[in-house]
Structure formats: C-alpha cells, structure tokens
Amino acid sequence: MSKQEDTRDRVLDLIESLQVGQPIPAERQLAVDLAVSRLTVRAALDELVRDGYLDRRHGSGTYVTEPKIAQPLTLTSFSDDMRRRGMTPGSRTVELTTTSAGARLAHRLEVSPEARLVRVKRLRLADEKPMAMEVLHVPEVLVPGLTKQDFEDHSFYELLRERYGITIASGTQSIEPTVTNEEESEVLGVPLHSPAFLFERTTVSESGRIVEFVRSIYRGDRYRLVADLVPQRSRNGRSAGVLRGVPAASRERDGDHQPGAPAPHSTKRGKSPK
C-alpha cells in the first residue's frame, strides 16, 4: 500500500468518528498527526473530496459530508426505496397536464401519436430534502381522473395498484451521467451544471402493457449506483469471462443497506472497502 493510500484510509478512520458537518483538522495538523508530508495529506484529501466524503470550503476548512445514497439497479419505486433506508419519502408535484403523445413518446409507450398522455413533473424528496426531479408520461386512458394531489407524498406504483388495478411487473432503464440545467439546478437546489444521473425508464404491467415512460434527474452529489456482479455462464456451464450487473443488494459506506438495513442518512461515516 502506498503512503497516500495509507493516509487516505487513516483519514477515513477519522471521518468515521465525526458527525456530518464537523470539520477535520487542518492539513498541517494532519501531517503532524499522521507523520506524513503535507503533499501526501493534500493528495489524500483531494481524493476524498472527489469521492464525496469531504467538502472543502474556501477560507473555512474541510468538512465531513452527508453520506451518498446507494441506488441499486433494480425496479423499485422511489418511495419504497427511501423507506427501506429509514428515510421519509415525499414528493412535490410541480406540474400536471395532458398532451398528445407525438412520435417520440408514442414509440416509447407503443400508442398512437394522437393518444392523450398525462404528463407529471415532480420533485422527489427524502427527509424533506430534494433528491431528484422526474417527468412522467402515462396514457390518460389508464389513469382517468388523475390529479396533482394524487401524487403528493404517495407512491405512483401504489396508486396504480390500489386505484387502477395495475401492477408493475418489469421495466427497462438506461442511466447516463449528465449535468443539471437551469431549471433542474433551481428545483434541486444545486449549482448550475452540477453532476447528475439521467435515468430513463419504461415500465410494463403484469398484463404486458407499457404503463409509463419516466425521465429522472438524480443529484450526483447524493447518489451512487451499485450493482452486484456475477460471472455470465456460457452454454457449456463454464464462465464466459463476462460480468453483468444484476439487481441486488447495495452496500453503503456506513454499512450494508439491503432492504431493512439502517438508514443511509446516519451521521456516522464509514470506511470504504479496500
């Protein structure tokens, strides 16, 4: 292990003992305490800032940040996902309108371009903090009478099941890195062009009908993507040497956050796996 890696791990041990928002010692003090050069300390801190463990504030110091939420690559509602982590989900409906599908959305939802869609823009919250902004499109014929109030602090998947008898069975989702535009930055409370994840998801009901197309922007400073990897087997049963992501449990910095595990917003910060 290099001196920088050892220093990084020792600073992680220090972070684990601090509360979110507390400052860590100055670089000069850390260099003395850890018996390394300031250059080594600075390089280790730069890496921890980049990885989201620390926040460096000009003229003030370096502070322990809030842990990121591990986003497993699996089909769950935002509300269910937050509850599993001990957080209180919420949503704020920014807009609900109806519109014609048009060619692009008609292709996504397998409807006529003239079909009427309900378009819902809402802010997703966890413990009252903004986490994501999403724009949802669903054929109006599937959700007659849908209103803005139906989305307030309520899982859309629960609403589909309880009111409309529609159960989501599967889905296809793409994920790519992006940056926030002016509207997204304002709604999410982050600087313009902040790092973010773009999720685009199409879901299918048990009857085989496409139910929704959702485009979501998740804050890059609060999320990280997690997937278990398993060898893909060839037809003869041997490992084909390819790893594929599968929906599975996630491991957060402060512990194992499988369903039912402690909340990821704990004020303690843990050490990353070596």
C-alpha positions, 0 to 999 in steps of 0.5 A, spaced: 500 500 500 502 506 498 503 512 503 497 516 500 493 510 500 495 509 507 493 516 509 487 516 505 484 510 509 487 513 516 483 519 514 477 515 513 478 512 520 477 519 522 471 521 518 468 515 521 468 518 528 465 525 526 458 527 525 456 530 518 458 537 518 464 537 523 470 539 520 477 535 520 483 538 522 487 542 518 492 539 513 498 541 517 495 538 523 494 532 519 501 531 517 503 532 524 498 527 526 499 522 521 507 523 520 506 524 513 508 530 508 503 535 507 503 533 499 501 526 501 495 529 506 493 534 500 493 528 495 489 524 500 484 529 501 483 531 494 481 524 493 476 524 498 473 530 496 472 527 489 469 521 492 464 525 496 466 524 503 469 531 504 467 538 502 472 543 502 470 550 503 474 556 501 477 560 507 473 555 512 476 548 512 474 541 510 468 538 512 465 531 513 459 530 508 452 527 508 453 520 506 451 518 498 445 514 497 446 507 494 441 506 488 441 499 486 439 497 479 433 494 480 425 496 479 423 499 485 419 505 486 422 511 489 418 511 495 419 504 497 426 505 496 427 511 501 423 507 506 427 501 506 433 506 508 429 509 514 428 515 510 421 519 509 419 519 502 415 525 499 414 528 493 412 535 490 408 535 484 410 541 480 406 540 474 400 536 471 397 536 464 395 532 458 398 532 451 398 528 445 403 523 445 407 525 438 412 520 435 417 520 440 413 518 446 408 514 442 414 509 440 416 509 447 409 507 450 407 503 443 400 508 442 398 512 437 401 519 436 394 522 437 393 518 444 392 523 450 398 522 455 398 525 462 404 528 463 407 529 471 413 533 473 415 532 480 420 533 485 422 527 489 424 528 496 427 524 502 427 527 509 424 533 506 430 534 502 430 534 494 433 528 491 431 528 484 426 531 479 422 526 474 417 527 468 412 522 467 408 520 461 402 515 462 396 514 457 390 518 460 386 512 458 389 508 464 389 513 469 382 517 468 381 522 473 388 523 475 390 529 479 396 533 482 394 531 489 394 524 487 401 524 487 403 528 493 407 524 498 404 517 495 407 512 491 405 512 483 406 504 483 401 504 489 396 508 486 396 504 480 395 498 484 390 500 489 386 505 484 387 502 477 388 495 478 395 495 475 401 492 477 408 493 475 411 487 473 418 489 469 421 495 466 427 497 462 432 503 464 438 506 461 442 511 466 447 516 463 451 521 467 449 528 465 449 535 468 443 539 471 440 545 467 437 551 469 431 549 471 433 542 474 439 546 478 433 551 481 428 545 483 434 541 486 437 546 489 444 545 486 449 549 482 448 550 475 451 544 471 452 540 477 453 532 476 447 528 475 444 521 473 439 521 467 435 515 468 430 513 463 425 508 464 419 504 461 415 500 465 410 494 463 404 491 467 403 484 469 398 484 463 404 486 458 402 493 457 407 499 457 404 503 463 409 509 463 415 512 460 419 516 466 425 521 465 429 522 472 434 527 474 438 524 480 443 529 484 450 526 483 452 529 489 447 524 493 447 518 489 451 512 487 449 506 483 451 499 485 450 493 482 452 486 484 456 482 479 456 475 477 460 471 472 455 470 465 455 462 464 456 460 457 452 454 454 457 449 456 456 451 464 463 454 464 464 462 465 464 466 459 469 471 462 463 476 462 460 480 468 453 483 468 450 487 473 444 484 476 439 487 481 441 486 488 443 488 494 447 495 495 452 496 500 453 503 503 459 506 506 456 506 513 454 499 512 450 494 508 443 497 506 439 491 503 432 492 504 431 493 512 438 495 513 439 502 517 438 508 514 443 511 509 442 518 512 446 516 519 451 521 521 456 516 522 461 515 516 464 509 514 470 506 511 470 504 504 472 497 502 479 496 500 
